[in-house]
Amino acid sequence: MSGMSVLGDITPSSPAEMSEGGMGEGTPEGGTRSRKSPNAFRTISEVAEDLHIPQHVLRFWETKFPQLKPLKRGGGRRYYRPEDINLLRRIGDLLYTQGYTIKGVQRLLREGGLEGVEAAGEGDDLPELPPEGSELRACLEELEAIAASLKALAERH
């Protein structure tokens, strides 16, 4: 074994980060966060920060998507594997960008696994919204009509 822990190899970015007890500029104490290898496990706070998703949402998603199974250590501390992070990234994209509901994403995962989720995000066209998105589509059409009316009004004056 090369001496790398389960949590990954942690290497400081610069010699300055190694001084003052390893505190660099980006930590609460004033330092830059150490860089982990791409295969290193990540804590929930690191994942939440990287994906811009609150920690409580990540914990909630664990209850809704059984495919998410971070390693839990003593005290219930979660460690996410790279494949967990990829799945979280896709779930976030489907929910927040593509307009799927939680039930819609659950169905995609159940029917096609991660491959089905990845396939749902391919292509340049906007994906077909699930039936639950019909209200969303109606709101979008109404907003587009309002925008067109405002544009026409602005052109007259």
N, C-alpha and C positions, 0 to 999 in steps of 0.2 A: 504494500500500500504506500502511496506517496505522501501520506501524512495529512491529506485533505479531509476535513471533517464532513459529516453529512450535510452541514449547513453551507458548505462551499468554501472556496478559497477567498479570503478577504485581503485585498491589497490596497494600500493607500495610494492616492493619486500623485502626491508629491511629498518630498521630504518635509515640507512645512507641516503637513498633516500628522507626521509622526512625532513632532515635537509637542510639548505641552500635553503629554499623556494621550496623544492621538487625537486631540480635538482639533478639527479643521474649521473652515468657515461656514459650512452649511448645517452643522448640528446646533441644537439649542445653546450649546456652550460656545458657539462661534465657529464651528468647523465644517468642512465639506464631508459629506457622507462617504465612507469607504466604498470602493467598487467591488462587487462580487462577481464571480465568474458567471457566465450565462446559465450554467447548469445548477447553480446554487439554489437552495431553498430560500424562500422569502417569507418574512413575517407579514401578518395581516396589515400592519401599518405601512410597510414598504409597498405592498401590492395596492393598497388603497391610494397611496400617494402617486404611484406610477400610473394607475388607471383613472385617477380622478373620480373615484367612487368611494363614498363613505364606508367605513368599516362595518357599520350596522347593516348596510345594504349587502355587503359581501356575506355576512353571517346569515342574513335572511335568505339570500340565494342558495346557501347550503341546504336550507330546509326545503326549498322548492325544486332543486336540481340534484338528485341523488348521485349524478355523475361527478359532482364536486366533492372530493374527499381529501381535504388537506390533512397532512400528518399532524396529529395532536400530541404534544409532549406534556410533561408534568405541569400541572396547574391549568391545563386546557389551552396552552399557547399553541396557535396554529402556525404551520409551516407549509407554504404552497410550493408545489413542484412546478417546473416550467410548463408542463402540460396543463396543470390546473390554471395557470395564469393565461395561457392561450385560450382555454375554454371560457374563462371569465371575460376576456377581451371580446370574444365572439358573442357571448350572451349580452354584454353591454351594448355592442354594436346593433344586434338584432332588436333589443328593447328600445334603446334611446335614439338610434339613427334610422333604423328601417321601420319602426312603428309596430313591431310585433308585440303581442301581449305575452305575459308569462305563460299562459296556457299554450299559446302558439309556439313559443320556444320549446316548451316541454314536449309538445307533439313532434317538432323537428328532431329533437334529441332522441325521443323514443323510437321514431320511425327510421331515422338514418344515422343515428349516432353523431359523432363529431363531423364525419364526412358530410352528412346531410346539412348540418349547420353551416359548414364551410361552403357547400354548394349553394345555399340560400343567399350567400353574400356575393356570389360571382356575377359578372355581367355589368355592363355600363348602365342598363336601364334600371329605373327604380323597381324594386321587387313588388310583386302583387301583394297588396295588403291582405291579411287574413280577413275572414268574414267579420271578425270583431272590429275591424278597422273601418267599416262602412261609415260610422259616425265621424271618424277622423277625416275620411275622404269628403264627406258633405261639408265639414267645417273648412277644409282646404279650398273647396270650390267656392264657398261663400266668401272667404277672404280674398280669393282671386277676383271675384266679381266686384267686391268693394274697392280693391286696388285699381281695377280698370275704371270704375266710376270716378275715383279720386283723380286719376290721371287725366281723364276726359275733362273734368272740372277745372283742373289746373291749366290745361291747354286753352280753355276758353277765356281765362283771365289773364 
